[in-house]
Amino acid sequence: MRIFADENIPLLSSFFADLGEVNTFNGRNVTASEIRDAEVLLVRSVTQVDRSLLEGSKVRFVGTATIGTDHIDLDYLKQSDIGFCSAPGCNAQAVVDYVLSVISVLVDARDLPMNGLSVGIVGVGNVGHKLRLRLEEMGVSVVATDPFKTEEQVGPLTTLDEVLKSDIVTLHTPMTRDGEHPTWHMIGAEQLQAMKDDACLINSCRGSVVDNDALLEHAAANRDFDCVLDVWEHEPELDLNLMDCCLLATPHIAGYSLDGKMRGTEMVYQGVCEHFGFPVRRKLPQFLPEPGIKRVNFSDQEQEHQALRTAIRAAYEVRVDDGKMRTAMRKADDLRSAFDKLRRNYPMRRDIPTLKIGVPSKCLELQQALRNAGFDVRTK
């Protein structure tokens, strides 16, 4: 069996070498002629998979190692009897870590505890629900909206209008143009005007969920308003003026933890095995390396709110990615290449639960606060 896969999917040989011949391609620029002989096609979000790519090929199965599927023409796959799987929830923890790191920057700037700002969540799927539970465990005031969920599934829900009244509004929806609740430009000039003057908008789902032109105009006219963008309209080309208006700007890497990417590979491997009737012989724990930072220790002198921010940033420091992004994009002759290079060469990053935190046994409140944030707390 011939397997063609995006070169940025990790552990391809480890998971798929026993199933067939593995060939890799550049996901941004792959052409129909390149994958004509493929029987299995494995992609990430940068590859549009539709009739123009697949017609005339030997592809019998498509897997995307991502949560989102808006880059896949699912109707065409069904009509063509081509199998499909995605990786829902594979990088949910990584995106939660991203949002927690952003909040830690915000509360530092405003000299507040981690639970000092209210958070509104738009979209309570795999990422949004995990984020909600984590924030609530941390004592943060949270409201959420999702027309496709029920309160029995995800807890109390409210309207988008109510969510927009929060100090922080964070977006976790797919990008859709059709149906009763399309998300394309769901956040536009009207919604931005409804937010607090000093609110912060975080978008780590899909760039076109926010009208970027309206956001640029709003941010430029409201000095106290903050925006944090990991995803951009028209990426990998982006508006440098909008980047300059952002409190934090990153190159679509919110979900780019090593754990999340490898989990995505495992999930599409399982999908391939199920579709073709192969036994599942590979498991993710066989391949995960030790975290770069294995343990962080706190003394009994640490203040709870400061220790929490330190631990979150030890796991993931969003300002490092922001700095790299701004430097690379300002120097770039080719924005597309610079953006993709940042993603392609992204360094190893581990999820918060992989980081062990040492806390004195008598510091019970600090232990609980760190556990509530998802850390593996060890007493000493």
N, C-alpha and C positions, 0 to 999 in steps of 0.2 A: 504494500500500500504506500502511495506517495503522499506525504504530508507536507504542505507548504504553510509556513508560519511567519508572522511578524518577527523580525530580528530582536525586538525589544521584549518579547515574552521570555521570562526567565525559565531555566531548567527544562528547556525543550528536549535536549538529548536524554536527560535523566528520566523524564516521564515517558517520552514517545519513541525512543530509539528501538525498543523491542517491538513496537507496533508496525514500523515501516521505515522507509527512507525519509529523513527530515531535511527539508530545504528551507532557507530563510530568505526574506525579502524586506525591502524598505516599505513599511506600511503606508507612508504618506504618498509614495509615488508608484505603487505597484500597478501593473497594467494587466489587461486580460490575457495577453500573449504569455506573460510570465507564469501565470497559474493555470494555463490551459490543461496541463497534464495532471494537475492536482486532484486527488480524490478526497482529501481532507484539507480544509482551509481554516487556519486559525489567525484571528486578527485582534487588534485593539481598536480604540475609538477613532483613530485617525483614518481608517480605511472604510470607504463607502462600498458596501456589498449589495449589489443590485444586478439587474439584468445585464447592464452594459459590461460588468466585470465577469459575470458567470456564464452568460449564454455561450454555448458551444464548448464549454469545459467539461471535464470528467468529475467535477466536484459532486460528492454525494453527501457531504456533511460540512457545516460551517459552525465554528465555535468562536465566541468572542470572550476574551479573558477580562471582561469589564462588567460593571453593573448595568450601565446604560445599553440600550439597543437601538437608539434612534439612527444609528449609522447602518442599520441592517434593514433591507426590504423583506420583512417577514412574510408578506403576502406572496412575493415572488418565490421565496424558498418553499412555501407550502404548495403553491401551484406546480412547482417543478419537482416535488417530492424529494426535497433536499432536507436532511436532518439538521437540527439546530440545537445549540445550548449556549447559555450565557453564564455569568458568574455572579448572580445576585448576592449582595452582601459581602463579597470577598474582601473589599477594602473599607468596609464600614468603620472599623476601629481606627484606621488611619485617618479618615476624614474627621472623626470625632476628635482625635488627637490634634488635628490641624485647628479645629474650631477652639478647642481648649487653649491652645497656644496663643491664638489670636486674642481670646478673652483675657489671658494673662497679661498681654501687652496693653490692652485697653485699661484694665483695672490699675496697672502700674502707672499709666499716664494720668489717670484720674485719682490716684491715691485712694483706692477702694479695696475692700476684701474681694475674694473671688466670687462671692455671692452678692456683691454690691450692685449688680446690674441685672435688669430683667431681660429675658431672652424670648423672642418669638420665632418659632420654627415653622417654615412653610414646606410641607411635604414630610409625612411621617412614615416613610417606608423603612427599608433596612437601615439606612444611615440616620434619618431623622428620628426614628424611634429609639435607636441605641443612644443617640445624643440626648434625647429627652430624658431617658432613664438615668443616664450618667449625671446630667445637670441637676435633676431632682434629688438624686442621692447626695449631691454636693450642697444642697440647700438653696439652689438658685431658683428664682421665680420664673416659671416657664409657661407659655401658652403656645398652642399649636393649631394649625389648620391643614386639612387634607380632605377634599371632597370624595376621595375614593376609599377612605377608611371610616370605620365606625368607632364609637367610644368603647365598645366592648373589646375591640382589637387593640387600641393604642392609648386609651385613656381619654380624658376630657378634650373636646375639640371646640374651636370657636371659629369666627370668620376671619378672613384676610384683613378686613378693616381693623379688627381688634388686635391682631398680631402686629400690624404696622405701628401700633402705639408703643411697642416695647423699646427698650434702650438699644437692644441689638436685635436685628432681624437676619436670620440665616436661612439660606435657600437650599433645599434638598429634593428637587423634583426632576423628573425626566424632561426633555424638551419635546413638546408636541405642538403641532399646528392645527390639528383637527379634533373633533369630538366636542363634548359639552363643556369641557374645562381645558382648553388649550393653554399651554404655558409659554408659548413664544411671546416675548415682550410683556409677560405677566406683570413685571415691575416696570412701569413707565413714568412719565412725568406726573400723572395724577397720584400714583401710589407714593412716589417720592415726596411729593408735597404733603401727603398725609402723615409722614413720619415726623418724629421729633426733630427739632432743629439740630440737636447734638447727638442724634442717633448714629448707629453704625450698621451698614448693610454689608453682609458677607455673602459672596456667591462662590460656591465651590461645586456647583452641579454642572450646568451648561451655560455658556456665555450668552446665548440668545434669550434666555429666560429674563434677562434684564436688557432694556433698551439702552445700549451703551451711549448713544448720542444724548439721550435725556439725562442719563447719569452724569455725564461730563458737564452738561449745562448746570445741573443741580449742584454738583459738588463745587464747581467753580464759583457759584453764586452764594454758597452757604459755607463759610469758613469753619464752622463748628461741626459740620456734618462729616462723618468718616465713612469711607468705603474700603473694603478689602476684597480684592478680586484674585481668584485663582484661575478662573475661566473667562474667556473673552470672545466677543463677537468677532467673526472673521479670523480667528486664530488659525495658523500661527502668525498672521500679520495682525498687529494690534495698534491701537491709537496711543502713541507715546504721551500725548497730552492727558489722556485719561489715566495712564500709569502714574504720571506726575501728581495727579489729584488724589491718588490712593494712599491711605495710611500704610497699607501693606499690599504688595503686588507679587504674585508668584506664577510660574509657568505651567499651570494645569498639573500640579503634583500633589494636591491635597491627599489623594489616595495612594500615593507612591511609596508606601512602606514596603520593605522587603517581604514582610509577612503577607500583606495584602496582595502583592503581585504574584507571589508564589502560590497563595491560596487560589487565585484566579486560574493559574496554570493547572493546579490539581483538579479544580472543578470542571474545566473543559476536558481534561484527561478522562475524568470519570464519565463525562458525557459521551466522549468518543467510544469508550469501552462499552457503555450501555447500548449505544446505537448499533455497534458492530458485533456485539455479543462476546467481547473479550473479557477475560478475568481482570479484576483490578489488582495489580501487583505492586503499585507504588503508592506510598503515603507521604504526605508533606513532612512529618517529623523526621523522616530519614534524611532530609536535605537542609533543614534550617540550621544555620550556623549559630554560634554563641553571639549574643549581643555585643556591640562594641563597648558599651558601658554596661557592665553587669550589675553594679550595685552603687547606690548613693546612700551615704550615712548621714544622719542628723543627730545633733546633740540635744540634751534637754534644755538648752538655751534658745533653741529655735522658736520663733513665733510661728503659729500655725499658718497664717495667711502667706507669709514669706516662704515658708518651707514648701507649701503647695505649689507656688509659682516656680520655685527653683526646681522642684521635681518634674513638673510638666515640661520645662524648658530643657532639662537634662535629657528627657526622652525625645523632645522635638522642639527646636528653636526656629520659629517661623521667620524671625528677622534675618537669619543667615540666608535663607532662600530669597527673601526680599532684596537683600543687598546684592546677591549674585545676579538676580534678574535685572535690576536697574543698571548695574555696571555693564552687563553683556548687551542689553538692548540699546543703551546710549552709544556704545562703541560700534555697533553692528552696521555694516554696509548692507547686509541682507537680513531683514527682521525675521523672515521665515526660517532661515537656516539657524540663526542665533537661538530662536525660541526652541526649535527641535533639538538643537545640541544640548541645551539645558536639561531637557527631558531625557534625552538619550544617555547623558553622562551623569544622571542624578545619583548621588552617593547613597550607600546603604543606610537605611533608617529603619528602626524597629518600633513595633507597637508598644504603647504604654504598659500593657500587662506583662511584657517581657522584662521590665526593669524592676529589680529588687530594691527595696528601700529599707535601710536599717534604722530603727527608731528605738530609743530607750524604753524598756518595758513599763516604766512608770508614766510615760507620756501617752495616756490612753486616748485623749482627744485628738492628738496629732496622728496617732495610728489610724483612728477611725476616719479622719479627714482624708488621709492618703488612700485608704482602702476605698472610700467612696468615689475617689477620682480614678479608680481602676488599677492602682499599683499593687504589686506583690509585696506586702509589708512583712518584714521580719523583725522580731524584737531582739534586743541585745542587752 
